[in-house]
Amino acid sequence: MPVAILGAGVAGLTTAVRLAEAGREVVIHEATPRLGLRAASWLAGGMLAPRCEAETAGDAIVAPGLEGIGWWRRQTHVDQRGTLVLAAPRDGAELRRFASRTSGHETLDAEAIADLEPDLDGRFSRALFFPEEAHLDPRRALGDLARRLEELKATILYGSDAEPAAFRGEIVVDCRGRAAEARRLRGVRGEMLLVRCPDVALTRPVRLLHPRWPIYVVPRGDGLFMVGATTVESENDGPVTVRSTLELLSAVTTLHPAFAEGEILETGAARRPALPDNLPTATRRGSVVTFAGLYRHGFLLSPHVSAEAARLALEASEFA
């Protein structure tokens, strides 16, 4: 019996790979005409940073997040150079608060910061370094998953806007993000800029703390950087606002003034699906498995939750 996966975002593709590797026939139904279109995962930062995310999500996120780094290494290119967390001198309290809520970090002085990232020499006096963390390019990763599914003889049907009710008698895994049939889902807006700035060289994600507009900057190579906000509690589904753009640009030039001469190549915004506790779940009701609520942890937690979603789908097939 084939398994129908609804949605070709990071949730759908990771679950599809799990099931196809288990020997199941898999068909992915994606409503849009191409990979990544209108998907929150297409605009993600791609940070595999469980220890940093524990600052708001709690320690339970750490073990599955670290395990997920190994899974991604088997699927796509992963840079494991750690995460650097900084704050301007006036925001030193933010750095101390972050340190108190996380673990697995080293405290660096100005000289150690410059040793890790020479272009930040003389700009910051204190930092936290999380050496276990990693990052990937989300768009490359999604493409690599799609190619892996092709090798496994799975099928992706683009332009197939399917509902679970259309698959009577089949096992369905609903991975449609905000459209998934899960109770109490809300949208949390994430906004990003893609900037080209060859005058700045960074080799790892950098988080700049601020009480109002913390940001992260993720290097993509060849002078490209993804600049992102963390979360905006809003159901607005429109493009990036002027206010958010100004705040992101102000913050990134605080990190390094050379970003002021960079080129903005792309802006984007998406509503990320979130549950009340901001942690994803996989649940089953009859022949339908729902994988929902990845919030801003899409690439970080999808390996862990997709394993549970695949297990539930295989369990459902035993009773079909």
Helices and strands as residue ranges (DSSP letters): E 3-6, H 10-21, E 26-30, G 40-43, E 47-48, H 50-57, G 59-61, H 62-73, E 83-87, G 89-91, H 92-100, E 106-109, H 110-116, G 118-120, E 126-130, E 134-135, H 138-151, E 155-158, G 164-166, E 171-174, G 177-179, E 186-196, E 206-209, E 215-221, E 224-229, H 242-255, G 257-261, E 263-274, E 281-285, E 288-292, H 298-319
